[in-house]
Amino acid sequence: MLTLTPNISDPDGFYTELVRAHEGLSKEQSDAFNARLILILANHIGDRDVLSAALKAAQ
């Protein structure tokens, strides 16, 4: 089951951390960072059905 309701503790803190992780990066570096982050989180989730549902939800 894919969780689409707010589920992050301290969402503002996470957003700040995410924005800071992009500071000083070029567009290409930022895109590469996002791709690495997506793949790391997808690997952590691991469940192909959940990952497929996430892809569909993002479309």
VOZA-845956 format. One line per field, with one value per residue (C-alpha): residue number from 1; residue in three letters; x, y, z. Coordinates in nm, 4 decimals, always signed. Example, Ala and Ser with C-alpha at 12.3 -4.5 7.8 and 13.67 -1.06 7.14 Angstrom:
<marvos>
pos	[1,2]
code	[ala,ser]
X	[+1.2300,+1.3670]
Y	[-0.4500,-0.1060]
Z	[+0.7800,+0.7140]
</marvos>
This chain:
<marvos>
pos	[1,2,3,4,5,6,7,8,9,10,11,12,13,14,15,16,17,18,19,20,21,22,23,24,25,26,27,28,29,30,31,32,33,34,35,36,37,38,39,40,41,42,43,44,45,46,47,48,49,50,51,52,53,54,55,56,57,58,59]
code	[met,leu,thr,leu,thr,pro,asn,ile,ser,asp,pro,asp,gly,phe,tyr,thr,glu,leu,val,arg,ala,his,glu,gly,leu,ser,lys,glu,gln,ser,asp,ala,phe,asn,ala,arg,leu,ile,leu,ile,leu,ala,asn,his,ile,gly,asp,arg,asp,val,leu,ser,ala,ala,leu,lys,ala,ala,gln]
X	[+0.0000,+0.1344,+0.1106,+0.0043,-0.0988,+0.1573,+0.3874,+0.7212,+0.8115,+0.9350,+0.8478,+0.9741,+1.3093,+1.3339,+1.2496,+1.5167,+1.7715,+1.6758,+1.7077,+2.0453,+2.1688,+2.1180,+2.2975,+2.5937,+2.5043,+2.4652,+2.1422,+2.3164,+2.4569,+2.1170,+1.9485,+2.2114,+2.1627,+1.7860,+1.8378,+2.0711,+1.8276,+1.5370,+1.7356,+1.8500,+1.4940,+1.3571,+1.6135,+1.5137,+1.1460,+1.2320,+0.8728,+0.8137,+0.4363,+0.4837,+0.7420,+0.5087,+0.2246,+0.4557,+0.5476,+0.1797,+0.0965,+0.3756,+0.2458]
Y	[+0.0000,+0.3409,+0.6136,+0.9409,+1.1300,+1.3366,+1.0901,+1.2689,+1.3736,+1.7333,+1.7949,+2.1541,+2.0366,+1.7733,+2.0302,+2.2646,+1.9817,+1.8855,+2.2438,+2.2815,+1.9607,+2.1332,+2.4561,+2.5278,+2.2552,+2.3188,+2.2082,+1.8918,+1.8163,+1.8813,+1.6467,+1.3789,+1.4253,+1.3806,+1.0663,+0.9170,+1.0037,+0.8443,+0.5249,+0.5073,+0.5503,+0.3044,+0.0494,+0.1113,+0.0545,-0.2490,-0.3567,-0.3464,-0.3085,-0.0038,+0.1405,+0.0886,+0.2569,+0.5494,+0.5892,+0.5944,+0.8423,+1.0739,+1.0796]
Z	[+0.0000,-0.0984,+0.1674,+0.0052,+0.3192,+0.5145,+0.6910,+0.7473,+1.0990,+1.0912,+0.7240,+0.7381,+0.8727,+0.5996,+0.3313,+0.4660,+0.4654,+0.1103,-0.0151,+0.1578,-0.0053,-0.3426,-0.2510,-0.4753,-0.7248,-1.0948,-1.2658,-1.3850,-1.0387,-0.8810,-1.1282,-1.0584,-0.6830,-0.7239,-0.9335,-0.6704,-0.3932,-0.5811,-0.6410,-0.2774,-0.1506,-0.4089,-0.2951,+0.0667,-0.0176,-0.2256,-0.2949,-0.6722,-0.6346,-0.4112,-0.6507,-0.9487,-0.7581,-0.6765,-1.0440,-1.1400,-0.8615,-0.9748,-1.3318]
</marvos>
